[in-house]
């Protein structure tokens, strides 16, 4: 199959922009190896029922390697390359840079991955229809699981289909497939189970109870999928994650995570909803520190804290092809030797730096707590921007993903520059609010964080929701056990450096998610805030895509006078802060009315 001119153009433009480099010699095969043939299935315009069947079939196929890659395009928001453009803020991309990618044929995230993997010689993509995919899989798909409605039946039928090596199909879809020449035997008829529920109004909850009683004991215990359709939009549906459920024979559930014990601000409950007891039974099936992919209602805090009550971690997703990336290390190109996750340069310590009388600024990019980000080139293609590498940027990488999706994460370590450094975000193994873990699991989790940071060659961490650990005076012991060198901490009221008794330096910042204005405007604000502050001083600017992209950080950095500001990686940031402790400790900058009066002396 010859490569098209369009694909060649995509490869050339992607190579030029992302600064791609060949892998280290130690990880490259000694002799040429054949490319992995990958069936490329375009699901744009397909019905939800067809997509459900396709995701499960993809997961079954990808058990044997990275064999099926699906396209959703703009039907999944996270596959958009340049979204969102916000005139009041300034685009996440430079105009010319975005035009350069479009000219090369890269219009979405899927284009970029196909081009990269083809360029690396890893995969040869062969377009096939969904119906052809089912036919190509042959005996790997043993039949179909019949069901009636995605909204009510998804959890039990998707879980069962993965266990039975079958695809979930409605009678209407089965009829259309049969007319197209695709006929599958029925391995299980869930419509009869539904009939057994009688007049029960909530078929969804009844289905989860049936799942718990009849299917859950057969599921693996190292993960699960939480389906939620966020914002009422198909483009935000974590139903795309069921490919991993089928691949790993995990349970799928669709339940409310609200619970009295979650203690979520603004959520008032008189009693737990009926979902809670079902949710607890499913989550208690899983092994400690396993990840639950997807997301959950009614919101982030409820989702994460429900998982944490069972010593589990969250993995924000809602992107296609996770099963493909989980299997990518099985492609011939990657061989059998595990990838070593090493940063591009050694970490600096206090003895390695000379403290300057400047405002040290560390740019940090959020969403490392999610495969959603890693699957999408750090969200909306930010990793591919031409400004990456021109200034120091600290990128979040979640250690558990280096175990579950090693080839995906290896991409970032391979293509990083010496100005791209990695930190462990949102709690150091997977997303947790550590104070909501069972007390008898807290220090075991700290040890898990230590293992994860060693695996990823990270020394610095960002943790949200530390109030409970501080109240119980457990934070210092947790950080010490985890082997953390430095902690960044979101503080909405002040900016300061804290030096713990255990020897960990903590950078508290009120500049989390504040960079939502044009670069020139934010630069003026930052200079005004620190006008009366004597250096050395230390400021974290924690951004979220699309605000915290290389383009936006570069535009901000070049507006900060170099004689006054120094943009650095976290290792230099904390090394200088440690060395400057006698000049910094006890000083506080408080934002608000009257700035910069009363700032750090």
N, C-alpha and C positions, 0 to 999 in steps of 0.2 A: 504494500500500500504506500504510494508516494505521498510525501508531505506537501501540503498545499502552500502556495505562495503566501497566503494570509498567515498560516501557522509560522512560516519562516520569518515573516515580518514581526510577528508577536515575539518570537524567540530573540531576535536581534534587539528589539527595543527594550525588552525586559532585561536582557543581559547588560545593556548599556546603563540602565537606570539603577538596578539593584546592586551593582558592583559585585556580581556573582564571581565566586572563585571556586576552583576545584577543591574537593575534599583533601584532607591531609593524606599523605602517602600511606600512612599506617592503616587507614580505613578503606583505601582503594583496592579493588581486586587486582591480582597480579596478571591475570589474563583477561581478554575481552569476554564478556558474558552476554547472553541474549537479552533483549528487552522483554519486559513483562507486558503481555498483551492485556489491554484493559478495555472492557466493553463500556462505551460512553453512551449513557441513556439520557435523552433530553425529556424532562418531565414538565417543561413549561406548557401550560395550557391543559394539562391533564386534570381530571377530577381528583378530589381528596381521596376517594376510595382507591383510585388507581395508584396514587402516590403511596398510600399505606401499603398496598401490595408490593410496590416497587421497593420501598425501604426495607421491608422484611426479606424480600428476595435478595437484595443487595447484601444484607447482613449475612445471610446463609452463604452466599457466594464468596464473601470476603473472609470467611473462616480459613480458606486455603491460600490466602494471599490477597494483594490489592488487585482485584479482578474486575470490580464494577465501580464506576464513577458516575454520579448523576449530576445533571444540570437543573438548577432552579432559577438562575438569573435573578431578576428583580422580584420574583415571587418569594424570595427570602431576602429581607432587608439587608442582612449582613453580607450578602454576596455583592452588594453594590460597591463600586470602587471609589466613587467620589462623593458619596452622600454623607452628611447633608451639607450643602452650600448655604451659608448663612451670611447674607450681605452685611448685617449689623456687626457681626463678629469678624468677618474675614474668612475666606474659604479655607477649608482644611488643607487644600492643595494650592500650589502655585499654578496660575493659569497656563503658562507655557509647559510646565511639567505634565499637567493633566492632558493637554493637547497632544503632547509627544506620545503618551501611552495610547490614547485613542487612535492616533495616526498609525500606530503599530498593530491595531486590532484588539488591544486589551480594553474591553469595555466593562468587565466585571471580574470578580475574584476567581471564578472558575477558569476564565481565559488565561489568567496569569499562572495558575497551577498547571494547567495542561501544557502551556508553553515551557514552563520551568522543567517539568518532569521529562518532556520530550527532548529539550535541550541537553539535559543531563544524561540522556540515553537510558533512563530508567524504564520508561513506559512507551508503548506504542498504542495509541488510542484508536479504537475501531467503533464508529458510531453504529448502534443497534437500537431498534425500537423496544419498548417495554415487552411487547408480545414475543419478539425475537429473543429477548433475554430469558424469559421463562422457558422457551423452547431450548435455547442453548444450554441451560442448566440441567436439562434432562432429569436423570434420577436423583440429582441433588435435592430437587423439590419433589417431595413425595406426594403432594396433593394440595388440597385447599381446606381452610377452615371457614365454614359458612357463618355469616353473622348478618345482623339487620342494620345497625346504625352506629357510625363512628362515635357520635357524641356519647352514647351510653355503653357501647360494647368494646371500645378500643382496648382497655386494660387487659381483660381476660383473653380476648382473641389474639392480640399481638403477642402476649406472653406465651400462650399455648402454641401459636404458630411457630415461634422460635424453637420451642421444645420438640415439636413434631416435624420440623424441617418442611413446613407447609407455608402457604401464603394465605392471608386473610382476604376473603372475597365475599362481596354481597351477591345475592342471587342475580341481580341485574347485571353486575360486572361479569359474573360467570357466564351469563347468556351471551354477552358481547364477545367475550373471549372464544366461546365455543363457535360462534359464527365466523370468527377470524382464524379458526383452525387450532386454537389452544384449548385443549380439554384436560382437566385435572380431576382425579378421583377425590371424593370428599373423605378426608381423614377424621373430621369432627364437625358436627352440626350444632353450632352454638345457638341457633334459633330455637332449638328444642329446649335448651337450658332456660332461655328467656321465657318460654311458655310456662315453665315450671315456677316462675316467680309469681304467677297469678296476677292479682290486682295491685301488687305493690307499686306505688307511684314512682319510686326512685329506682329505676332499673340499673342506674350507674352504681349506686351503693350495693345493691343486691349482687351485681356482677363482681364487685370487689370481694364481697364475702365468699362468693363461690370460688374466686381466684385463690383466696387464702386457704380455703378448705381443701381444694382439689388440685391446685397447680403449684402454688408457692413452694411446697416441700421439694419439688423437683428442680427448682431454679438454683443457679449458682448464687453464692453468697458474697461475691466481691464487687457488686455494683447493682444499680437499678436505674430506671428512667422515670422521671416525673414529667408528665405531659401537661402543658398549660398553653392556652391560646391567649397571649398577652395583648392588651389594648384592643381586644376585639378584632384583631387583624390577622389574616392568613400569613402575612409576611413575618409574623412574630410567633409562630406556632412551633413549639418544641416537639411536635409529632415527628419532625425530621430525625430525631434521635433514636427512634426505634430500630434503626439499622444496627446500632450497637447492642440493643437488647437481643435481637435475633442472633447476631454474631456470637455473643457471649452467653446466651441462654439466661438472661436476666429477666427480672420481673419489670413490668410496665404498670404504672399506676397514674390515676388522675383524681387527686384528692385535695381537699382544702387543708392547709397547714396551720390554720389558726388553732391556738391552744392557750388555756389559762396560764400554764407554766412558762410560756414564751416571754411573758412580760414585755410585750411590744408597745412602745409609746403610741398613743392615739388609737389603739385597738381596745375597745371595751367589750368584754364577754361576760355574760352571766353564767355560762356553762360551756363546756367544750362542744363543738359541733359534732354531729353524728359521724363525720369523717375521721375524727381523731382516733378513736379506738381501732378503726381499720388501718389507718396510717401507722399507728404504733406497732401493730402486728406485722406489717410488711417490713418496716424499718428494723424491727428487732430480729428479723431473719438474717440481717447482713452482718458481716464481720467488722470489727472495729476499724475505723479510719478508711473504710471503703468510700468511694465517691458515688454520689447520686447526680446523674446528668440531667440537664433540662433546666427547669426553674419551677416556681411554685406560687400558687395563690395562697393568701391574698396579697403577699408582697415579700420582699427580700428578707426582712428580719424574721418573719414567721417561718419562711422556708428554711433558712440557715439554722435557726434555733431548734426547730423540730428535728433536723438531722443531728445537730450537736447533742441533743438529749440522748441520742442513741450512739454517741461517739462516732458519728459519720461526718463527712465533709461534703460541701456543695461544689458542683462544677457547672457554672453557667454555660449553657449551650444554646441550641436552637439553630444550628447550622448543619448542612448536609455533609455527607462523606466522612463522618468520624470513623466509621468502620473501615473505610479505605485507608485513612491515615494510620489507624491502629495497626493495620496489616502491612504497611508500606515497608517496614524493615525486613519483611520476608521477600521482597523483590530481589532478583538476582544481583542487582547492582550493589546492594548494601552488604552482601555476604553474611557471615555468621558471627563476626567479631563485634561485640557491643561497642557502641559509640561512646567516646569519652567526652563528657560535657565540660570543656575547659574554656574559660574566658580568654580573650585575645592578649591579655597582659596580666602579670601578677598584681595582686592587690597591694596598694600602698598602705604603709603603717605610719605612725607618728614620726618615727625616726627617718622616714623617707621624704618628708615635706618640710618646707620652710614657710612659716605662717606669715602671710602678708596682711597689711592693714586695709583689707578690702571686705566687701560684702560677698561672701561665698554663696553661690546660688546653685542648687541641685534641681534639675528638671527631671521629674518622674512621670512615667506614663502608666496609667491604670489599665485595668482589664486583663492583667496577667493572671488574674484569678479565674480565667475562663478559657475553655477551648474555643469558644466563640471568637475570641480575639486571635488566637494562634492559627486557627483555620482560615482567618481573613487577613493575613499579613498585618497583624497588629491593628485590625479594624480599618475598614475602608481603604486597604492597601497602603497604609502609612509607611510600612517598612520599605516600600519601593520608591519612596520620594527621593529626589536628587539631593535634597539637603541632608539626608541621613549621613552621618559620618563627619559632617563639617564642624559640629559642636558636640560636647558630651551630653548624652541622654541616657537616663537610667530606665531600663525596660523591665517590667514585671514578668517573671516566668515561674509558673507554679510547678514545684518539684514532682508532684504525682503524675503530671503529664509526661515527664521524661521517662517514666516507667510504662505508662499505658500507651503512649504515642511517641516512641523514641525517634523515629525518622522525621516526624513533623518537627519536633523540637530541635533535632540536629540541624535542620535547615537554618535556624536562627543563629546557632553557634557557628556554623560554617560561614555564613555570609555577613556576620557582624564585623564591624571595624573596631579599631582600638578606642574609638569614641562611643561605642555601644557597649554599655555594661548592664548586667542583669542583677536584679534583686528578687527576693522571695516576697510576694505580695499576699495580702489578706490572710496572713497567719501561717505561712511557711510550709505547709504540705498541701492542703486544700483549703477552701474557704471555710473559716470557722469564726465564731465569736467565742474565744477560748473560755470565758467565764461561764458559759452555758454547757460546757462538757461535764460529764459526770466527774465528781471530785476524784474518784479512784482512777480516772483515765487521764487526768490533766498532765501529770509528769510523763506518762507514757506517750502522750501526744507531743510533749516537748522533745522527747527523744526521737520521735518520728520526724519532727522538724529538723533536728540536728542531722539525721540521716539524709533528709531531702536536700538540705543546704550543702552537705558534702558532695552529694551526687551532682548537683547543679553548679558547683563552684561559686556559690553565693555566700556572702557574709553579712548582708544587711537585709532587714525585714521591715515590712509595714504590717501593722495589726490594727484592725478596727475593733471597737467595743471592748476597751480595756478597763472600764469602770469596775466591773465585778472583781477582776484580779487585783486591782488597786485597793478596793475596799477590804478584801480578804488578805491583803499584804502578800500576795503570791507572785506578783509580776517579776520581781527581781529574781526569785528562784526559778521561775519559768524561763526567763531569758538566759540565765546562767546555764541551766540544763541544756538548752537548745544550742548553746555555743554561738550566740549572736554577738557580732561586733558593734552593731549600731541599729537603733530602732527609729523609724519615722512615725510620728503620731499626729493625727488630725486633732487640732485643738481650735475650736471656733472663736476663742476669746484672746489668745495670746501667742506670742512667738518667743521661744527661749530654748536654751540647751540645758538638759538635766543630766547629771552624772550620778548613776546609781551606786549603792554600796557594793554591788556585785561587779562593778567595773564596766557596765554597759552605758554608752552615751546615747541619750535620747534627744532627737530633734523634734520639738513641738512646733507645729506650723498652723497658721490660720489661712494659708494659701492653698487649700484643697478645693479644686473645682471653682476657683475664682477667676481663672483666665478665660473669661467669656466675652471679652471685648477686643477690639482691634489691637494689634501689637503695640502701636504707638501710644494708644490710650493706657494700656496696662503698664507699659514701661514708665510712663509719667507717674502713674499711681505708685509703682514700686519705688521710684526715686523719691517721691514726696514722702512716703512712709519712713524711709531710712535717711532722710536728709540730715537729721541731727544725731544719727547713730554713728558712733566711732567704730571703725574696724579694728580687729576682725569681728565679723558678725555672720550669722548663718541663716539662710532662708531656703526653705523647700517650696517649690512650686509644683504642685501635684495636679496633673492634667488628665482629662479623660478624652478619648477620641469622641468627636473630631477636634476638640480644642487643643489637646496635647500632641500634635503631630510634629515631625521634624521641620516641616515648613513653618508652622506657627512658632515653634520654639526658636528656630533660627531667626525669624523676623523679630522676635522679642530680644534675643541675645544681642543682635547687632545694634540695637537701640540703647543698650546699657553701656555707659561710658567705661572702657576697660581700665582706666585709672582708678575707678571706684568699685567696679563689680568684677567678679571672676566666676564664670560658669564652669563647674567641675563635676566629675563623677562622684558617686557616693563614697568611694574609698578615700579620695583626697578630702572630701567634705568632712568626713568623720575623723580622719587622721589629723587634719588641721584643728578641728574642734577639740580633740583630745589634748593636743599640744597647747592650745590656747586656753585651756580650762581656767587658769588663774585670772585671765582677762575677761572671761565670758560668764562664768558661773554666777548665778544670782541676778543677772541682768534680764529684764523683761521688756518686750515691746508689746504694747496693748493697742490694737486698732480701734477705730471709732471716731466719734466727734472730738475735735481738738487735735487730731494728728497734725504734726508729729510731736506735740507737747507731751511731756511725760514719758518719752520713749526711753530705751535703754541708755544709761549714762555713758 
